Amino acid sequence: MAETTTIENTPLKAIDTEQPTITATAPEPKQLETTTAVITPEPPAPTQSTNTPAQEPSKTLTAPPAEPGASPTVVTPAPTATIAPEPTPATTAFQEAVGSAPIISETNAAANSDVPAATESEKAAEEPQNSLTKRFTNREWEALKQFRADLPRIFAEGFPDDPKANEKPITFWGVSIDPKAPLDAQVSVVLMKNLSVTDAREMFVSTLRWRTSIGIETLLKEEFPQDVFGNVGLIFGRDHQGRPVVYNIYGGDNLAEVFSDTQRFIRWRVALQEKSVAMLDFAEIDQTVQIHDYLGVSLTSRDAKSKAAASEATNIFQSHYPELLHKKFFVNVPTLMNWIFWAFKPLLPAATLAKMSVVGTGHHALKKALLPIIDAKELPERYGGEAEAW
């Protein structure tokens, strides 16, 4: 799950230079043969910006009078023009990612307008805030405002069969989003997560259509057999920061039944994901912790059908649930699978690796990895905690 880069373009300012003068001392009427020229030393050259070509300082020359008593002639060169910076490739890439008009930084706006840039306190007064929105950068606020202004058109594309979609509120991840009045702190957090991906606008439209096609509201009311899925995926406890913890068990003895109907498995897994997301308030908590348990799993224990179903579920989460994962632990990983992970580690993005942790077997290893994140009273006994779970 990708993370975004913020780059500020700071407008360049004209370089102020002192104007050294060359002064010629006019000869006295009776001492023309001893006329001397006094030259004032030039001050040190000012530091040049890395983006501004070096220029010689301007000089004002005072010529000696043609005759004694005549006024000196002053010659002043034309003023030096200020060279504006060109947009960098990184700035252009960011603009393309949000799929909108170019984003103008606070500094550039102030430089090119008579209206001063808004201060942080002014921004707080303009936007509803919570602890999560206060972490947004100015750049992210600008992207969010443009994305938010486009919501009526996005909703119209996301729900093409509804002629009033551009003005109708929807519930997304448990948060009500009104395209006509989206000024809300929780809405800002939810939209910012969907802005974190490449081609954010297109991906959000795709997510709206996918949620309609799979029938999220109906799916959440659907009942799945507990004897099949009861011990395959569970939500239990929270971490130290209040994030819900989701457990995925891959070593059960009924995997053939779990994956016997691929679409049933997908619907069950999406329902579990939606239930974990419903535990986020998007005011203080906006991510989950996942623990994937591979106890009893071998390289031959999963068939092609189970691998295909797991792959489809992974694609769904990457495409339609961006930036909802805080940390993922792979526990009770067999030695051979551990080696495979480390072999592929150089191919994984640094941001992905930062959220992943591979843990071996045994209570000591599990406690060492999990207790810094999850309190013992919230961690099941089977993982080194004190909680009575399943």
Disulfide bonds with the S-S distance in Angstrom:
none
